[in-house]
Amino acid sequence: MKKAVRMYIDGTVQDVFFRGFVKENAERHNVKGFVRNLEDGRVEIFLEGNIQDVDKVVELCKKGPKHAQIKGIDMRPEKFQDFKTFKILHI
């Protein structure tokens, strides 16, 4: 079964290697989608793949890399879009 979610992470999540951390873990678990910094200081993450793999990456994103300080997470289900890779996007 496939799953897709969009997450918005708030806190100290920019300039702490958060996007690289998400990309590395998504690729490790064969999850596709994207991550990007938003102008309001949050990080947006779109993940899709097998349910178990997406759930693993979601749990890792909730903790973040070593220096991240997560204050809030907004997560919602999304329609599966069949991404072929995982990318770091730039606004």
Gaussian input, Z-matrix of N, CA and C with variables (Angstrom, degrees):
# hf/3-21g

backbone

0 1
 N
 C     1     B1
 C     2     B2     1     A1
 N     3     B3     2     A2     1     D1
 C     4     B4     3     A3     2     D2
 C     5     B5     4     A4     3     D3
 N     6     B6     5     A5     4     D4
 C     7     B7     6     A6     5     D5
 C     8     B8     7     A7     6     D6
 N     9     B9     8     A8     7     D7
 C    10    B10     9     A9     8     D8
 C    11    B11    10    A10     9     D9
 N    12    B12    11    A11    10    D10
 C    13    B13    12    A12    11    D11
 C    14    B14    13    A13    12    D12
 N    15    B15    14    A14    13    D13
 C    16    B16    15    A15    14    D14
 C    17    B17    16    A16    15    D15
 N    18    B18    17    A17    16    D16
 C    19    B19    18    A18    17    D17
 C    20    B20    19    A19    18    D18
 N    21    B21    20    A20    19    D19
 C    22    B22    21    A21    20    D20
 C    23    B23    22    A22    21    D21
 N    24    B24    23    A23    22    D22
 C    25    B25    24    A24    23    D23
 C    26    B26    25    A25    24    D24
 N    27    B27    26    A26    25    D25
 C    28    B28    27    A27    26    D26
 C    29    B29    28    A28    27    D27
 N    30    B30    29    A29    28    D28
 C    31    B31    30    A30    29    D29
 C    32    B32    31    A31    30    D30
 N    33    B33    32    A32    31    D31
 C    34    B34    33    A33    32    D32
 C    35    B35    34    A34    33    D33
 N    36    B36    35    A35    34    D34
 C    37    B37    36    A36    35    D35
 C    38    B38    37    A37    36    D36
 N    39    B39    38    A38    37    D37
 C    40    B40    39    A39    38    D38
 C    41    B41    40    A40    39    D39
 N    42    B42    41    A41    40    D40
 C    43    B43    42    A42    41    D41
 C    44    B44    43    A43    42    D42
 N    45    B45    44    A44    43    D43
 C    46    B46    45    A45    44    D44
 C    47    B47    46    A46    45    D45
 N    48    B48    47    A47    46    D46
 C    49    B49    48    A48    47    D47
 C    50    B50    49    A49    48    D48
 N    51    B51    50    A50    49    D49
 C    52    B52    51    A51    50    D50
 C    53    B53    52    A52    51    D51
 N    54    B54    53    A53    52    D52
 C    55    B55    54    A54    53    D53
 C    56    B56    55    A55    54    D54
 N    57    B57    56    A56    55    D55
 C    58    B58    57    A57    56    D56
 C    59    B59    58    A58    57    D57
 N    60    B60    59    A59    58    D58
 C    61    B61    60    A60    59    D59
 C    62    B62    61    A61    60    D60
 N    63    B63    62    A62    61    D61
 C    64    B64    63    A63    62    D62
 C    65    B65    64    A64    63    D63
 N    66    B66    65    A65    64    D64
 C    67    B67    66    A66    65    D65
 C    68    B68    67    A67    66    D66
 N    69    B69    68    A68    67    D67
 C    70    B70    69    A69    68    D68
 C    71    B71    70    A70    69    D69
 N    72    B72    71    A71    70    D70
 C    73    B73    72    A72    71    D71
 C    74    B74    73    A73    72    D72
 N    75    B75    74    A74    73    D73
 C    76    B76    75    A75    74    D74
 C    77    B77    76    A76    75    D75
 N    78    B78    77    A77    76    D76
 C    79    B79    78    A78    77    D77
 C    80    B80    79    A79    78    D78
 N    81    B81    80    A80    79    D79
 C    82    B82    81    A81    80    D80
 C    83    B83    82    A82    81    D81
 N    84    B84    83    A83    82    D82
 C    85    B85    84    A84    83    D83
 C    86    B86    85    A85    84    D84
 N    87    B87    86    A86    85    D85
 C    88    B88    87    A87    86    D86
 C    89    B89    88    A88    87    D87
 N    90    B90    89    A89    88    D88
 C    91    B91    90    A90    89    D89
 C    92    B92    91    A91    90    D90
 N    93    B93    92    A92    91    D91
 C    94    B94    93    A93    92    D92
 C    95    B95    94    A94    93    D93
 N    96    B96    95    A95    94    D94
 C    97    B97    96    A96    95    D95
 C    98    B98    97    A97    96    D96
 N    99    B99    98    A98    97    D97
 C   100   B100    99    A99    98    D98
 C   101   B101   100   A100    99    D99
 N   102   B102   101   A101   100   D100
 C   103   B103   102   A102   101   D101
 C   104   B104   103   A103   102   D102
 N   105   B105   104   A104   103   D103
 C   106   B106   105   A105   104   D104
 C   107   B107   106   A106   105   D105
 N   108   B108   107   A107   106   D106
 C   109   B109   108   A108   107   D107
 C   110   B110   109   A109   108   D108
 N   111   B111   110   A110   109   D109
 C   112   B112   111   A111   110   D110
 C   113   B113   112   A112   111   D111
 N   114   B114   113   A113   112   D112
 C   115   B115   114   A114   113   D113
 C   116   B116   115   A115   114   D114
 N   117   B117   116   A116   115   D115
 C   118   B118   117   A117   116   D116
 C   119   B119   118   A118   117   D117
 N   120   B120   119   A119   118   D118
 C   121   B121   120   A120   119   D119
 C   122   B122   121   A121   120   D120
 N   123   B123   122   A122   121   D121
 C   124   B124   123   A123   122   D122
 C   125   B125   124   A124   123   D123
 N   126   B126   125   A125   124   D124
 C   127   B127   126   A126   125   D125
 C   128   B128   127   A127   126   D126
 N   129   B129   128   A128   127   D127
 C   130   B130   129   A129   128   D128
 C   131   B131   130   A130   129   D129
 N   132   B132   131   A131   130   D130
 C   133   B133   132   A132   131   D131
 C   134   B134   133   A133   132   D132
 N   135   B135   134   A134   133   D133
 C   136   B136   135   A135   134   D134
 C   137   B137   136   A136   135   D135
 N   138   B138   137   A137   136   D136
 C   139   B139   138   A138   137   D137
 C   140   B140   139   A139   138   D138
 N   141   B141   140   A140   139   D139
 C   142   B142   141   A141   140   D140
 C   143   B143   142   A142   141   D141
 N   144   B144   143   A143   142   D142
 C   145   B145   144   A144   143   D143
 C   146   B146   145   A145   144   D144
 N   147   B147   146   A146   145   D145
 C   148   B148   147   A147   146   D146
 C   149   B149   148   A148   147   D147
 N   150   B150   149   A149   148   D148
 C   151   B151   150   A150   149   D149
 C   152   B152   151   A151   150   D150
 N   153   B153   152   A152   151   D151
 C   154   B154   153   A153   152   D152
 C   155   B155   154   A154   153   D153
 N   156   B156   155   A155   154   D154
 C   157   B157   156   A156   155   D155
 C   158   B158   157   A157   156   D156
 N   159   B159   158   A158   157   D157
 C   160   B160   159   A159   158   D158
 C   161   B161   160   A160   159   D159
 N   162   B162   161   A161   160   D160
 C   163   B163   162   A162   161   D161
 C   164   B164   163   A163   162   D162
 N   165   B165   164   A164   163   D163
 C   166   B166   165   A165   164   D164
 C   167   B167   166   A166   165   D165
 N   168   B168   167   A167   166   D166
 C   169   B169   168   A168   167   D167
 C   170   B170   169   A169   168   D168
 N   171   B171   170   A170   169   D169
 C   172   B172   171   A171   170   D170
 C   173   B173   172   A172   171   D171
 N   174   B174   173   A173   172   D172
 C   175   B175   174   A174   173   D173
 C   176   B176   175   A175   174   D174
 N   177   B177   176   A176   175   D175
 C   178   B178   177   A177   176   D176
 C   179   B179   178   A178   177   D177
 N   180   B180   179   A179   178   D178
 C   181   B181   180   A180   179   D179
 C   182   B182   181   A181   180   D180
 N   183   B183   182   A182   181   D181
 C   184   B184   183   A183   182   D182
 C   185   B185   184   A184   183   D183
 N   186   B186   185   A185   184   D184
 C   187   B187   186   A186   185   D185
 C   188   B188   187   A187   186   D186
 N   189   B189   188   A188   187   D187
 C   190   B190   189   A189   188   D188
 C   191   B191   190   A190   189   D189
 N   192   B192   191   A191   190   D190
 C   193   B193   192   A192   191   D191
 C   194   B194   193   A193   192   D192
 N   195   B195   194   A194   193   D193
 C   196   B196   195   A195   194   D194
 C   197   B197   196   A196   195   D195
 N   198   B198   197   A197   196   D196
 C   199   B199   198   A198   197   D197
 C   200   B200   199   A199   198   D198
 N   201   B201   200   A200   199   D199
 C   202   B202   201   A201   200   D200
 C   203   B203   202   A202   201   D201
 N   204   B204   203   A203   202   D202
 C   205   B205   204   A204   203   D203
 C   206   B206   205   A205   204   D204
 N   207   B207   206   A206   205   D205
 C   208   B208   207   A207   206   D206
 C   209   B209   208   A208   207   D207
 N   210   B210   209   A209   208   D208
 C   211   B211   210   A210   209   D209
 C   212   B212   211   A211   210   D210
 N   213   B213   212   A212   211   D211
 C   214   B214   213   A213   212   D212
 C   215   B215   214   A214   213   D213
 N   216   B216   215   A215   214   D214
 C   217   B217   216   A216   215   D215
 C   218   B218   217   A217   216   D216
 N   219   B219   218   A218   217   D217
 C   220   B220   219   A219   218   D218
 C   221   B221   220   A220   219   D219
 N   222   B222   221   A221   220   D220
 C   223   B223   222   A222   221   D221
 C   224   B224   223   A223   222   D222
 N   225   B225   224   A224   223   D223
 C   226   B226   225   A225   224   D224
 C   227   B227   226   A226   225   D225
 N   228   B228   227   A227   226   D226
 C   229   B229   228   A228   227   D227
 C   230   B230   229   A229   228   D228
 N   231   B231   230   A230   229   D229
 C   232   B232   231   A231   230   D230
 C   233   B233   232   A232   231   D231
 N   234   B234   233   A233   232   D232
 C   235   B235   234   A234   233   D233
 C   236   B236   235   A235   234   D234
 N   237   B237   236   A236   235   D235
 C   238   B238   237   A237   236   D236
 C   239   B239   238   A238   237   D237
 N   240   B240   239   A239   238   D238
 C   241   B241   240   A240   239   D239
 C   242   B242   241   A241   240   D240
 N   243   B243   242   A242   241   D241
 C   244   B244   243   A243   242   D242
 C   245   B245   244   A244   243   D243
 N   246   B246   245   A245   244   D244
 C   247   B247   246   A246   245   D245
 C   248   B248   247   A247   246   D246
 N   249   B249   248   A248   247   D247
 C   250   B250   249   A249   248   D248
 C   251   B251   250   A250   249   D249
 N   252   B252   251   A251   250   D250
 C   253   B253   252   A252   251   D251
 C   254   B254   253   A253   252   D252
 N   255   B255   254   A254   253   D253
 C   256   B256   255   A255   254   D254
 C   257   B257   256   A256   255   D255
 N   258   B258   257   A257   256   D256
 C   259   B259   258   A258   257   D257
 C   260   B260   259   A259   258   D258
 N   261   B261   260   A260   259   D259
 C   262   B262   261   A261   260   D260
 C   263   B263   262   A262   261   D261
 N   264   B264   263   A263   262   D262
 C   265   B265   264   A264   263   D263
 C   266   B266   265   A265   264   D264
 N   267   B267   266   A266   265   D265
 C   268   B268   267   A267   266   D266
 C   269   B269   268   A268   267   D267
 N   270   B270   269   A269   268   D268
 C   271   B271   270   A270   269   D269
 C   272   B272   271   A271   270   D270

   B1=1.4613
   B2=1.5289
   B3=1.3084
   B4=1.4638
   B5=1.5273
   B6=1.3203
   B7=1.4625
   B8=1.5271
   B9=1.3324
   B10=1.4620
   B11=1.5204
   B12=1.3266
   B13=1.4676
   B14=1.5237
   B15=1.3247
   B16=1.4651
   B17=1.5195
   B18=1.3232
   B19=1.4615
   B20=1.5241
   B21=1.3219
   B22=1.4565
   B23=1.5226
   B24=1.3236
   B25=1.4607
   B26=1.5169
   B27=1.3397
   B28=1.4584
   B29=1.5270
   B30=1.3197
   B31=1.4591
   B32=1.5184
   B33=1.3361
   B34=1.4575
   B35=1.5163
   B36=1.3327
   B37=1.4580
   B38=1.5322
   B39=1.3144
   B40=1.4557
   B41=1.5231
   B42=1.3282
   B43=1.4661
   B44=1.5215
   B45=1.3518
   B46=1.4766
   B47=1.5316
   B48=1.3394
   B49=1.4658
   B50=1.5294
   B51=1.3261
   B52=1.4642
   B53=1.5289
   B54=1.3284
   B55=1.4674
   B56=1.5270
   B57=1.3255
   B58=1.4639
   B59=1.5119
   B60=1.3313
   B61=1.4651
   B62=1.5303
   B63=1.3293
   B64=1.4719
   B65=1.5244
   B66=1.3321
   B67=1.4714
   B68=1.5282
   B69=1.3150
   B70=1.4652
   B71=1.5264
   B72=1.3185
   B73=1.4668
   B74=1.5245
   B75=1.3178
   B76=1.4709
   B77=1.5288
   B78=1.3193
   B79=1.4633
   B80=1.5280
   B81=1.3161
   B82=1.4705
   B83=1.5301
   B84=1.3360
   B85=1.4708
   B86=1.5352
   B87=1.3311
   B88=1.4651
   B89=1.5367
   B90=1.3301
   B91=1.4616
   B92=1.5277
   B93=1.3079
   B94=1.4659
   B95=1.5220
   B96=1.3460
   B97=1.4573
   B98=1.5131
   B99=1.3441
   B100=1.4600
   B101=1.5217
   B102=1.3285
   B103=1.4590
   B104=1.5231
   B105=1.3292
   B106=1.4662
   B107=1.5185
   B108=1.3457
   B109=1.4543
   B110=1.5222
   B111=1.3260
   B112=1.4595
   B113=1.5267
   B114=1.3133
   B115=1.4596
   B116=1.5251
   B117=1.3368
   B118=1.4679
   B119=1.5378
   B120=1.3370
   B121=1.4623
   B122=1.5188
   B123=1.3374
   B124=1.4569
   B125=1.5178
   B126=1.3320
   B127=1.4517
   B128=1.5270
   B129=1.3389
   B130=1.4619
   B131=1.5270
   B132=1.3343
   B133=1.4620
   B134=1.5230
   B135=1.3340
   B136=1.4664
   B137=1.5212
   B138=1.3365
   B139=1.4649
   B140=1.5180
   B141=1.3325
   B142=1.4496
   B143=1.5298
   B144=1.3248
   B145=1.4579
   B146=1.5154
   B147=1.3310
   B148=1.4595
   B149=1.5222
   B150=1.3066
   B151=1.4689
   B152=1.5256
   B153=1.3329
   B154=1.4681
   B155=1.5245
   B156=1.3290
   B157=1.4576
   B158=1.5287
   B159=1.3192
   B160=1.4700
   B161=1.5264
   B162=1.3308
   B163=1.4668
   B164=1.5234
   B165=1.3326
   B166=1.4735
   B167=1.5191
   B168=1.3310
   B169=1.4637
   B170=1.5314
   B171=1.3227
   B172=1.4705
   B173=1.5243
   B174=1.3280
   B175=1.4723
   B176=1.5242
   B177=1.3210
   B178=1.4643
   B179=1.5214
   B180=1.3322
   B181=1.4690
   B182=1.5248
   B183=1.3143
   B184=1.4706
   B185=1.5212
   B186=1.3221
   B187=1.4741
   B188=1.5206
   B189=1.3388
   B190=1.4563
   B191=1.5139
   B192=1.3328
   B193=1.4592
   B194=1.5233
   B195=1.2907
   B196=1.4702
   B197=1.5396
   B198=1.3207
   B199=1.4682
   B200=1.5319
   B201=1.3137
   B202=1.4696
   B203=1.5258
   B204=1.3165
   B205=1.4643
   B206=1.5239
   B207=1.3139
   B208=1.4550
   B209=1.5235
   B210=1.3418
   B211=1.4670
   B212=1.5118
   B213=1.3391
   B214=1.4512
   B215=1.5067
   B216=1.3260
   B217=1.4618
   B218=1.5191
   B219=1.3167
   B220=1.4607
   B221=1.5218
   B222=1.3235
   B223=1.4524
   B224=1.5127
   B225=1.3423
   B226=1.4603
   B227=1.5216
   B228=1.3342
   B229=1.4689
   B230=1.5167
   B231=1.3129
   B232=1.4618
   B233=1.5185
   B234=1.3063
   B235=1.4554
   B236=1.5312
   B237=1.3149
   B238=1.4604
   B239=1.5303
   B240=1.3439
   B241=1.4608
   B242=1.5284
   B243=1.3097
   B244=1.4619
   B245=1.5314
   B246=1.3383
   B247=1.4588
   B248=1.5265
   B249=1.3229
   B250=1.4666
   B251=1.5218
   B252=1.3394
   B253=1.4613
   B254=1.5283
   B255=1.3327
   B256=1.4642
   B257=1.5296
   B258=1.3263
   B259=1.4754
   B260=1.5098
   B261=1.3239
   B262=1.4686
   B263=1.5215
   B264=1.3229
   B265=1.4673
   B266=1.5232
   B267=1.3178
   B268=1.4668
   B269=1.5158
   B270=1.3201
   B271=1.4717
   B272=1.5234
   A1=109.78
   A2=114.37
   A3=121.40
   A4=110.23
   A5=114.56
   A6=121.09
   A7=108.10
   A8=116.19
   A9=122.00
   A10=109.06
   A11=116.11
   A12=121.53
   A13=109.40
   A14=114.41
   A15=121.60
   A16=106.66
   A17=116.13
   A18=121.68
   A19=109.38
   A20=114.92
   A21=121.90
   A22=105.93
   A23=116.48
   A24=122.01
   A25=108.03
   A26=115.87
   A27=122.40
   A28=108.95
   A29=116.12
   A30=121.66
   A31=109.39
   A32=116.23
   A33=121.06
   A34=106.89
   A35=115.19
   A36=120.46
   A37=112.60
   A38=117.39
   A39=119.63
   A40=107.73
   A41=116.01
   A42=123.00
   A43=113.16
   A44=117.17
   A45=121.31
   A46=110.19
   A47=116.79
   A48=123.24
   A49=111.93
   A50=118.21
   A51=120.94
   A52=111.71
   A53=117.49
   A54=119.95
   A55=111.35
   A56=116.84
   A57=120.42
   A58=112.24
   A59=116.28
   A60=122.41
   A61=110.36
   A62=116.55
   A63=120.81
   A64=109.94
   A65=117.30
   A66=120.94
   A67=110.97
   A68=116.94
   A69=120.92
   A70=111.59
   A71=117.26
   A72=120.78
   A73=112.08
   A74=117.86
   A75=120.50
   A76=109.47
   A77=116.66
   A78=119.89
   A79=111.25
   A80=116.67
   A81=121.01
   A82=111.27
   A83=116.90
   A84=121.78
   A85=112.30
   A86=116.84
   A87=122.14
   A88=112.85
   A89=115.72
   A90=122.35
   A91=107.74
   A92=116.53
   A93=122.68
   A94=110.08
   A95=116.16
   A96=120.75
   A97=111.51
   A98=116.05
   A99=119.82
   A100=110.98
   A101=114.27
   A102=122.66
   A103=106.55
   A104=116.17
   A105=119.68
   A106=110.47
   A107=114.39
   A108=120.89
   A109=108.19
   A110=116.03
   A111=120.97
   A112=109.38
   A113=116.06
   A114=120.91
   A115=112.84
   A116=117.76
   A117=120.57
   A118=112.57
   A119=117.86
   A120=121.37
   A121=114.26
   A122=118.01
   A123=120.67
   A124=110.58
   A125=115.31
   A126=122.22
   A127=107.14
   A128=116.33
   A129=122.37
   A130=107.81
   A131=116.16
   A132=122.01
   A133=108.33
   A134=116.29
   A135=121.56
   A136=106.00
   A137=116.09
   A138=122.14
   A139=109.38
   A140=116.68
   A141=119.88
   A142=109.66
   A143=113.97
   A144=120.72
   A145=109.32
   A146=116.18
   A147=120.79
   A148=109.75
   A149=116.82
   A150=122.28
   A151=112.05
   A152=117.42
   A153=120.61
   A154=111.36
   A155=117.26
   A156=121.38
   A157=111.26
   A158=116.74
   A159=120.61
   A160=109.48
   A161=117.26
   A162=120.44
   A163=111.73
   A164=117.95
   A165=121.27
   A166=110.91
   A167=116.20
   A168=119.83
   A169=110.36
   A170=118.00
   A171=121.08
   A172=109.74
   A173=117.41
   A174=120.84
   A175=111.09
   A176=117.62
   A177=120.89
   A178=110.87
   A179=117.15
   A180=121.41
   A181=111.55
   A182=116.92
   A183=120.61
   A184=111.23
   A185=117.56
   A186=121.79
   A187=110.67
   A188=116.42
   A189=121.56
   A190=112.83
   A191=116.35
   A192=121.09
   A193=110.91
   A194=115.32
   A195=123.23
   A196=114.91
   A197=118.70
   A198=120.70
   A199=114.37
   A200=117.20
   A201=120.24
   A202=110.07
   A203=116.00
   A204=122.47
   A205=106.97
   A206=115.30
   A207=121.04
   A208=109.71
   A209=114.94
   A210=120.79
   A211=112.28
   A212=117.15
   A213=119.63
   A214=111.46
   A215=115.08
   A216=121.54
   A217=108.32
   A218=115.55
   A219=121.87
   A220=105.61
   A221=117.33
   A222=121.06
   A223=109.20
   A224=115.28
   A225=119.47
   A226=109.68
   A227=116.65
   A228=119.78
   A229=110.11
   A230=115.53
   A231=122.03
   A232=109.81
   A233=115.63
   A234=121.80
   A235=108.24
   A236=116.88
   A237=122.29
   A238=109.04
   A239=116.97
   A240=120.89
   A241=113.41
   A242=118.14
   A243=123.57
   A244=113.35
   A245=116.07
   A246=120.66
   A247=109.01
   A248=116.96
   A249=121.87
   A250=112.26
   A251=117.48
   A252=122.44
   A253=109.08
   A254=115.26
   A255=120.79
   A256=106.63
   A257=115.69
   A258=120.09
   A259=112.03
   A260=114.29
   A261=121.75
   A262=106.25
   A263=116.43
   A264=121.40
   A265=109.73
   A266=115.33
   A267=121.59
   A268=108.48
   A269=115.93
   A270=120.95
   A271=109.06
   D1=145.17
   D2=-178.68
   D3=-102.75
   D4=155.89
   D5=-178.89
   D6=-146.86
   D7=146.27
   D8=174.09
   D9=-138.31
   D10=136.62
   D11=178.40
   D12=-139.20
   D13=153.42
   D14=172.50
   D15=-118.91
   D16=132.93
   D17=-179.91
   D18=-123.55
   D19=144.50
   D20=170.61
   D21=-121.56
   D22=120.53
   D23=-177.06
   D24=-109.12
   D25=128.54
   D26=-178.30
   D27=-115.30
   D28=147.75
   D29=178.81
   D30=133.28
   D31=-152.41
   D32=174.82
   D33=-86.75
   D34=86.26
   D35=-173.00
   D36=-127.79
   D37=-1.95
   D38=173.85
   D39=-109.19
   D40=147.84
   D41=-178.29
   D42=67.79
   D43=24.68
   D44=175.91
   D45=-129.44
   D46=24.45
   D47=179.51
   D48=66.15
   D49=25.88
   D50=-177.65
   D51=-64.76
   D52=-46.44
   D53=-178.54
   D54=-62.04
   D55=-43.64
   D56=177.73
   D57=-63.48
   D58=-38.50
   D59=177.61
   D60=-61.33
   D61=-45.35
   D62=-179.92
   D63=-65.10
   D64=-46.84
   D65=-178.91
   D66=-60.63
   D67=-45.82
   D68=179.92
   D69=-59.26
   D70=-45.20
   D71=-179.05
   D72=-72.71
   D73=-36.01
   D74=176.98
   D75=-62.46
   D76=-46.28
   D77=180.00
   D78=-65.06
   D79=-38.68
   D80=178.98
   D81=-61.04
   D82=-32.87
   D83=-176.72
   D84=-105.19
   D85=14.09
   D86=176.73
   D87=58.63
   D88=39.66
   D89=177.67
   D90=-103.80
   D91=139.40
   D92=-178.15
   D93=-108.99
   D94=166.02
   D95=177.48
   D96=137.67
   D97=-140.73
   D98=-178.89
   D99=-157.39
   D100=164.88
   D101=172.82
   D102=-139.54
   D103=143.46
   D104=176.45
   D105=-155.51
   D106=151.35
   D107=172.17
   D108=-78.38
   D109=141.73
   D110=174.79
   D111=-103.89
   D112=156.90
   D113=-177.34
   D114=-63.22
   D115=-23.55
   D116=-179.18
   D117=-85.53
   D118=5.98
   D119=176.35
   D120=97.32
   D121=-8.84
   D122=177.92
   D123=-84.79
   D124=168.00
   D125=171.96
   D126=-114.47
   D127=132.61
   D128=176.34
   D129=-103.26
   D130=134.67
   D131=-179.47
   D132=-131.38
   D133=131.23
   D134=172.59
   D135=-118.35
   D136=122.54
   D137=-177.98
   D138=-123.91
   D139=138.31
   D140=172.72
   D141=-149.27
   D142=149.71
   D143=-179.45
   D144=159.48
   D145=-157.84
   D146=175.99
   D147=-64.96
   D148=143.73
   D149=-174.75
   D150=-50.72
   D151=-50.49
   D152=-176.34
   D153=-62.97
   D154=-39.43
   D155=-179.26
   D156=-68.18
   D157=-44.12
   D158=178.27
   D159=-62.37
   D160=-44.08
   D161=179.87
   D162=-60.48
   D163=-38.07
   D164=177.60
   D165=-63.06
   D166=-45.52
   D167=-178.51
   D168=-68.50
   D169=-37.46
   D170=176.48
   D171=-57.96
   D172=-46.39
   D173=-179.95
   D174=-61.69
   D175=-40.47
   D176=177.38
   D177=-64.97
   D178=-39.99
   D179=179.29
   D180=-64.84
   D181=-32.19
   D182=179.31
   D183=-66.98
   D184=-24.78
   D185=178.02
   D186=-93.25
   D187=-42.22
   D188=179.45
   D189=76.33
   D190=178.81
   D191=177.56
   D192=-73.41
   D193=174.16
   D194=-172.36
   D195=-47.97
   D196=-47.38
   D197=-172.56
   D198=-95.92
   D199=4.22
   D200=178.22
   D201=-74.33
   D202=144.66
   D203=174.01
   D204=-126.90
   D205=98.52
   D206=-174.85
   D207=-85.22
   D208=126.18
   D209=-179.41
   D210=-106.37
   D211=-24.53
   D212=-178.93
   D213=-160.05
   D214=148.38
   D215=178.15
   D216=-135.11
   D217=126.01
   D218=173.50
   D219=-113.83
   D220=120.25
   D221=-177.60
   D222=-130.24
   D223=136.86
   D224=179.23
   D225=-142.60
   D226=148.89
   D227=176.59
   D228=-67.96
   D229=151.04
   D230=179.52
   D231=-132.45
   D232=165.96
   D233=174.85
   D234=-77.05
   D235=135.55
   D236=178.37
   D237=-63.02
   D238=128.45
   D239=-175.09
   D240=-112.89
   D241=-2.72
   D242=176.68
   D243=60.81
   D244=47.80
   D245=172.58
   D246=-61.12
   D247=149.62
   D248=-179.05
   D249=-99.10
   D250=-20.00
   D251=-177.50
   D252=-142.14
   D253=179.62
   D254=170.94
   D255=-117.24
   D256=127.46
   D257=-175.23
   D258=-125.85
   D259=151.56
   D260=167.02
   D261=-94.64
   D262=117.68
   D263=-179.80
   D264=-97.13
   D265=154.39
   D266=177.86
   D267=-123.38
   D268=135.54
   D269=-179.41
   D270=-73.81

